[in-house]
């Protein structure tokens, strides 16, 4: 967690290229006991606490590292413009995504190096893996919550090496993660990416999960807006520039047709929950159960020196 100002990794640490460690369902216990799980969940919850009751328009500092991360995401965005979809028979999974991805594959380490403190440049090959894993799968041309988790892991690693600090919390969610969302939506639309391991109408959303957690936290103790209000398009249009949750709902409304209760049943159910803090707690529980404790998602997660498979301290 970015709780303490000091970077968490000792100078003696040997960085390593992360690799998969969860190859069978019985390995899931190893993941849940790992330092990586504790660090990852701690990071998500620290940010959840940090954005509580805050709008996008709140005051917060934007550090040099945050600026550099926004530039990095801007580069990925520009590469989409330079790599138009190709003509192909199938509507989904445009093969131009592979061309775009090959560029990221090639440049990821150099991109990550621009964000790291000079004395931590040796961490670039390790941290770059999480960036490459965060944009979808080039073979299947799909994207899902496991890829989103890799981006949160990428940010968590940047905290661990001291590139991001505790006072960057709001900027991490409101600037960096928000920009990441924008770029991912552009990828999904441009290359018609498939949802990875989608649960159809029974999942929360085809592609994302974290913005609903952090977005619901922004609403905690809001004087007037209640969960039922996000079904009202007028409310969504009026407040989407201040709240991540409503921005996600707006994107769903643009992409899907038909009654909301049918195409996004889980979210529709959430609108009946009386308070945002209950929604937030419920989403954290659901995230653990539906994403972090699901073998099909976690089998792809990679472990290195920063996010370690070793057992956490009891």
N, C-alpha and C positions, 0 to 999 in steps of 0.2 A: 504494500500500500504506500502511496506517496505521503504517508503521515509525517515522517521525519525528514527534515531538510537534507540530512546527509545521505549520499548514495548508499544503497544497501549492499552493494557488492564489494568485498574486500579487494584491495589492489592486487592481491596474490592470485585472484581467480584466473583460471585458464578458460577462455571462451572456446566454445565448440559449435560445430554445425549441428543444429537440432535434428533429432531423428524420431521416428515413430516408436512407441514402446507398448502400445495397447493393440495386440494383434488378435486376441480372443476375448469373448465375453467375460470369462473369469478374471481377466486382467483389470476389469473396471474397478475392483477394490483397490488396486495399486494406485490408480488415478485419483480416487477419492481421498486416499491417505497421503497423497503426494504434496510436497512443498508447492508444486506448480498450481494445484487446485486451490490451496489456501491463499497463495499470492494472487491468483487470478480473481477469485471470488472477493477477496479483500479489496482489490483494486476497483472492481465493479461497484461494491457497496460504499467505498469511500467516495467515489464520484456521485453515487446515488444520494448520499448525505450532503455532499457539497452543493448540488444544484437544487436542493429542496427549497421550494417557494421562490425560486429565482426565474426571471424572464430572460430571454435572449438579450433584451435591451438593458439588463442590469449592468452596473459598473464592474469591470474586472480587468486585471492586467493582461496584456498580450506580450509575452516574452519573445526574445529573439528566436528561441527554438521553435515556438509556436509559429512564428512568421515563416521559418524555414520549412516546417511541416506543411504549411499552406502552399508554399511554392512547390514542394514535392508533389502534392496532390494536384496542383495546377498543371504540372508537367504531364501527369497521367491523363488528365482531362484533355490537354492539347493533343496528345497522341491519339485519342479517340477521333478527334476532328481530322487528323492526318491519315486515319485508317478506316475509310468508309466501308460499310458492309458490301459483300460481294453478291453477285447474282448467283442463286443456287436454287435447286428444286424445293428443298424443305424450308418451311417458314421459320422453324425454330433453330436455334444454335448456329448462328451465322459464323462461317469458318474464318472470317476476318478477325474474329476475337483471338484466334491463335497467333495471328501476325502481331496484333497489339500486345498479347501476352509475351511473345518472344522478345519484344523490345524491353519489357519490364524485367524479364528473366535476365537479360544481358546487363541492364543498367542498375538493377536494384541495389547492389552493394555500393556503387558510387553515389546513388541517391541518398542512401542511409548515412554514408560517411559525412555528407554535408550537414547532417543534423547532430552528429555526435561531438562531445567535447574532445579536444585534441588527444588527451591522455587515455581516451576510451576508444580510439579508432580501431583497435583490435577486435572490438565487439561487432563491427559492421557485418561480417559474414554470418554471424549467429542471428543478429536482429533482422537482417535482410530476408531471411527465410520466412519470417512471420508476415512481412510486407507482401512477399510473393504469394503466400497462401491466402491472403486476405481479399483477393479480387475475383475468386471463382476458379473453377477447374477447366484447364485448357483442353483436356481430352473430351470431357462430357459437355463442355460449354454450359455449365450450370453454376448456380450461386445459391448459398443458403447460410443458415445461422452458424455453421462451422467456420465458414470464411469470415463472417462478421467477428466471430470469437478470435480468429487469428489477428484481426486488426486491433482488437482490445488487448491481446497479448503483446502485439508490437508496441503499443503505447505503454503497457505495463513494463516492458523491458527498458524502454526509454526512461522511465521513472527510476528503475533499478540502477541504471548506470549514471543517474544524476543529470541527464539531459533535460528532463522535465522535473519540475519541483512541486512542492505542496501548494504553492500559490498559483500554480497553473491550472488547478482543477476546473474552474469554470470555463477557461479557454479551451481545455482539452475536449470538453463536451460540446460547448456552444460554437466553437470555431473549427477545431480539427475534426472531431467526429461528424459534425454537421456537414462539413465540406466532403468528407469521405462518403457520406450518404448520398450527396448530390452526384458525385462521380460514379458511385455504384448504380444509382438509378439510370444514369446516362448509359452505362455499360449494358445494363439489363434491357433497356429500350432499344439501343442501337443494334446490339447483336442478338436480340430476342433470346436471351439466356433462359434456360429452364430453371425452375426452382429445384434446388437439391434436396432430395429426400422429403419433398413436400407432403404434408398430411392433408392436403386439399383443404376443404372448408373446416376441418377439425384443428388445423394449426392456427396459430395466432395471426400469422402473416406469411405470405409465400417466401419472403426473403430475409426480413429483419426481426430482431427481438429487443436488443438493448435500447433502441430509442423509445420503445414503449415503457420500459422500466424507468429510465432517466426522465422521460417526458412526463410520466405520471407523478414523479417526485416533484417536478416543477410546480405542479398544481396543488400540492399538499397545503391545506389551510387556506385555499383561495376563497376570498369572501363571497364570490357569486357563482363562479363556474363549477358545476358538479359533473360527475361522470356522464350523466344522462345527456348533457349538453353537446357532447361531441358528435351525436347523431344529427344535430341541427347544422345544415350546410352554411347557414348565415353565420353562426358562431365560428365554424371552422374557417371560413374565408376572412372573418374579421380578426381572428387571433392567431392564425397559422404562423405569422412572422415573429411571434413572441414565444410560442410553445412547440416543442419538438413533437409531442404526441399528435397535435392537430395537423402538423405538417405531414406526418405519416398518414393520417386519415385522408387528407386532401389527395395525396398520391394514390391511395387505394381507390378513392372515388373517381379519379381520372382514368385509372387503368381497368377498372371493373365495371360491368354493367349489371343491371338487375337490382333487386332489393338487397340492401346492406345485410340484413339478417340472414340472407341465403349465402352470399359470397364470402362474408366474414363473420361467421356465426360466433366464434369465440369472443371477438371484439364486441359484437352486439350484446352478448351475455354480460360483458364487463360494464356496459353502460347502465346496467341495473344495480350495480354495487353502490351502496349509499355514499361512501367517502373515498377520496383519492388516496388516503393513507392505506385503506383496505385494499384498493386496487394495486397500489405499489407493492404491498406485502405479498399479495396473491401472485403478482407477476414474477417476483423474485423466486417464490416457491415453484412456480410453473417453469421458470427458466432452468432451475436446477433439474427438475424432473424431466422436462421435455427436450432439453438441449444437452446439459452437462452430464446427465446420467444416462444418455442414450449411446449405446455402442456405435451405431452407424455414424454418429457425429464425431465421437471422441477417438475412434480408430485412426482418424486422419491427423490428430493433434500431434505436434512435435515437441520434444523435450530437449533442453540443452543445459547450460550452466546457469542461466538466468531463471528459466522456468524448469525446475528439476523434478524428475520422476522420483527422486529420493523421498522417503517418508518425511512429512513435516514434523516439526517439534511438537511433542504431545501437549 
